[in-house]
C-alpha cells in the first residue's frame, strides 16, 4: 500500500516506512510506466508504414490517393477528411474536407472514386445517438462538395459506416445498426436500401452488436460485405438484392474495413487483419494469412499503396492536442 506510515505507539518514532513506502510506490509506478512504454514501443516498432500527428483520438479510415500521392484519412469527431503526405521529418495531417453541414456528426468510412475524381465519405450521428446517416461526395483535387445525401428515414435507428462505388458511379453505404446497404445514384439521389434476412445469421443482440461494416465492389458486378460481430462475409447482387453467404474456411470475426487486392484476394482489417482468397468467384474462400501489427491501436481499414498493403489503426495516442496515428505497412504471416 502506498501512503503515509503510522506513528509508532509511544510516540517517539515516526515510522520511517512512511517515506520509504512513498519511495517504493514511486519506484513501482515508474517501473510499471517504463514497462508499459517499452511494450508500446515494441508494438509500434512492428508497424512500419507512416506515423503522423493528427487531431483527436480516433481516425476511422485511411485510403491511398494515387493521383495526389497522399493518404486520405477520415477524422471521426473532426467530421472531415485530412490528407497525410509521406515525407522526411515530422508528418502532420492537413484537413481538406470540413463540410459545415455535418460539423456535429462523425466521419467514418471513405473511398477514393478515382474514375470520377471524387472522395466519398460516410457520416453518422455522434454515439450514443443513432439517427442521422449521410454520404458526401467531394472533388478529389479541391475538396469542394459535389453532393451530400441524407440516408436515414424518419425515426430510423441507423449508423452509416463504410462506403464503396461501382463502375457506373453508384454509391453503396453500410448501416452497422440496421444491417442494410443504402444505394445512391452517381449524382447523389438516394435510390433504395438493400435489406435481406440473410444479413442476420444469428439471433440476439450480442451477435448483431456491430452488423454490416466493410464493403467493396468487385469488378465482376457484385458487392462483398463483412458482418463484424458475426464474422460473416456476404456476396450481394446490387441489381437484384440477392444475398448469399460466402463459405469461409477460417474466422473473420471482428472484421472491419475491406480492400480488394485482386479479383481473388481480399484484405479484412481487424484484430488481426486477415488475408482471404477465393478460387471460385467468392462462392467459397479461405483465410490464408494474418497480420497483427500494433494491436493496441486496433486495425480498422485497409488500403494499397504501390502494391503494398497498409492498415489504418483507429486509435491515436499522445498527451497533447495532437495525437500520433499510425498507418502500418502489413506483412501477412501465412496460415
N, C-alpha and C positions, 0 to 999 in steps of 0.2 A: 504494500500500500504506500502511495506517495503522499507526503504531507508532514505536518509538524509532529515531532516526537513528544512524549509526555514528560512532565517534570516527575522525577522520582519522588516517592513518598519520603518525607524527611526534608525535602525542600532544598537541599544544598546543591544537588547536582542537576544541571539542565541535561536532559537526555541528548547526548551528542548524536544519537540516532536521528534526531530531527533534521539537522543539516546534512547528516550522512544519507538519510532517506531521500531528502530532496536531491542530493547529488546523484544518488543511484537512479532516481526517477528520471532526471535529466539525461543521464548517460543511456538509460534504457530506451528513452524516446528517441535519442539521437541515433542509436543503433538501429531501431526499427525504421526510422526515416531513411537512413543510409541504405538499409536492406531493400526498402520499397523503391528507392531511387535507382538502386542497382538493377532490380528486377525490371523496372520500366525501361531503363537504358538498354538492357539486354533485348527486351521485346522490340524497342524502337530500332535497334541495330539490325534486326531481321527484315525491316521494312523495305529498305532501298527506296527507289522512287523519289517522290517530292515531298518535302516538309515546307509548309508555308504559314505565315501569320494571317489570321482572319478574325473577324468579329464574331463573337458568340461561341457557345459550346457545341452546337450541332450544325453539321453540314451533311445533308442527306444524300446528295447525288453529285457525281462528277463525270463529265463526258469530254472526250478529246475532240477539239475542233481542228481538223487537219488544215483547213483553209487558213485559219487565223494563227495556227501554230501555238495553241494555248489549251489549257483545261478550262472548262466552264463548270461552275460549281453552284448548286442551289444553297442558299444561306439560311434556310429554315426560318427561324424567328425574324431574320432580316427581310423575309418575304421578297427576295430578289435573286439575281444571278450575278456572280462575280467571275472575273477571269483570273487565271493564275498562269503567268508566263514563266517558264523554266529558264533560269539563268544563273550566273555566278553570284555569290553573295547572298544576302538575305532576300527571300522571296516573300512578297506580300500580295494578297488579293486586291483587286480593284473592282468595285461594283460597276456593272454595265447595264443592268436592268433593275429599276426600282419603280415599279408601277404604283402610283398613288392609290389606285382603286383596290389594291389588295394589301395595303400597308399594315392592316391589323390581322392579317392571315399568316399562314406559314407556306413556304415554298418547298416542295418535295421533289418528286421525280422530274427530270428534264431529259430532253432528247435533242440532238442536232439533226435537223431535217436538211441535209446537205443539198439535195437536188433543188429545193425551193429556197435555200439560203436563209433558213429561219431557225430560231430556238423555240422549242415547245416546253412549257412549264406547267406542272400540276399544282394547284393551290387548294388548301383546305383550311377549316377553322382551327384556331389555336386550341389544342387539348386543354381541358377535358370537354370542350364543346364539339359536337359532331353534326354540323348542319351544312354550312357553306362548302361548295365544291365548284371549281372552275378550272379551265385550261386557257393559258395565254400563248399567243404566238408573237414573236418579236424578230425584227430583222437581225440577221447574223452579224452584219457589219456595224450597224448603228445602235442596235438595241431598241429602235423605235417600235412601238406596239402596232401589230397588224390586226389582231383581234383579241378580245377577252370574252370567252363564252361561259356563261353560268350553266352548271350541270345539275345541281340538286333541285328536287321538286319541293313544293310546299309541305312543310312539316317532316321532310325526309331526314333520317339519320344517316349520314354518309361521311366518308373521309377519302377524298381523292388522293392517290398515292403516286402511281407511275404512269408513263406516257410513251406512246410509240406512234409511228406514222407508216402508212402503206405506200405503194408505188404511185398511187394516184393523189396522195396528199391528204387522205382521210386520217383523222387523228383518233386514237383509242386511249382511254384513261381508265385505270382500275380503281375500284372502290373497295378498300380493305374492310370497311364496316359492313357494307351490304353485299359483298362478293358478287359484283356485277361489273360490266365493262360498258362505259359510255362511248358512243361513236359520234364524231363531229366532222362535218364536211370540211373540205380544204379552205373554205372562206369563213369558217367559224360558226356554222349553224349546227346546233345540236340535232342529231338525226334520230337516235334511238338508244336504248340500253339493252345490252345482251344479258339476259338473265336465264339461268338454267339450274335445275335442281342438282345436276351433276357436280356443280361447283362446291356443293356441301356433301362431302363424302362421309362425314361422321357427325352425328348429332351432338348437341351440347355446346355450352359457351366456351369452355376451355379449348376444345378442338377447333373453334372458329374465332378465337380472340383476335387474330390477325389473319384476314382472309386473302382475297386476291391481291397480289402485290406486284412483283416484277413482270414486265411484259415486253415482248419483242415481236416484230413482224418478220415472218420467214419468206424468202423470195418465191417459194412455191405457193404462196397465196393464203397462208393461214397465220394465226397468232399462237405463240407459246406463252403461257401464263403460269406463274407459281402461286400456290396457296401456302402462305408462310407457316402457320401453325400446324396444318395437316401434313405439309411436305409433299403435296400432290402437284404434278405438272400436267397442265391441260393443253390440248390442241383444239383451237377454236376456229371454225369457219366464219369469217366476218360477214359473209354474204347471206348465209342461211341461218346462222346462230347455232349450228350443230356443235356439240362439245363432246370430246372423248378424253379419257384419262390415258396419258402416256404411261405404259407399264415400265417403271424404272427399277432396275436392279441396283439397290443401294439407297441410302436415305438422303432426302432433300429437305428434311425438317429445318425450320428457321431460315429457309431460303428467302432472299430479298431481291435485289436488282438482278436483271438478266442482261447478257450480251451474247449475241450470236457471233462466234468466231469464224465459222464457216457453215455451209448448209447442214453439216452433220456434227458440229461441235458447239456446245453451249457452256458458258461460264455462269455460275449461280453464286452471287455474293452471299455471305452469311458467316456463321460460326460453325465450321470453317467455310471458306469459299471452295466450291467444287467444280470440277470439270466433268461434263456429261457428254456422252457420244451416242449417236444413233446411226444404224446402218439401213433402216427401213422407213425413212421419211417420218420419223418421230411417232411411229406406232409403238415402238419399244425403245428403251435407251438403257445405258449403263453408266454409273459413276466410275470414272477411270482415274481421277486424280483429285488431290485436295491441297489447299494452301491455307495455313493458319495465320502467319504474319503477326502483327501487333494485336493480339486477340482482345486486349483490354479496351481497344478503341472500337471494335465491332464493325466488320465489313458490311457495307450497305448498298454499294453499286459497283459495277464493273465497266471498264471501257478498254479500247485497244488504241495504242499509240505506236506507230512504226512497227507493227507486228507483235508487240509485247502487250501482255495483259496487265492492267493496273486496277487496283481495288481501292475505292474510296472508303474511308472509315468515318463513321458518323460523329464520333466524339472527339472534340478538341480538348487540349489540356494547357494549363497555364494559370498564373495568378493575376495577371494584368487584364486589361480590357481585351487585348489581342490574345487569342489562343493559338497554340500550334496545332495545325491539322496535317494529316498525312494521307497522301495518295500513294499507295505502296505498289511496287513492281512485283507481280506474283510469279513464283516459280512453283509449279504443281508437282507434288510428290506422287508418283504413280501408285495405284492401288492394285 
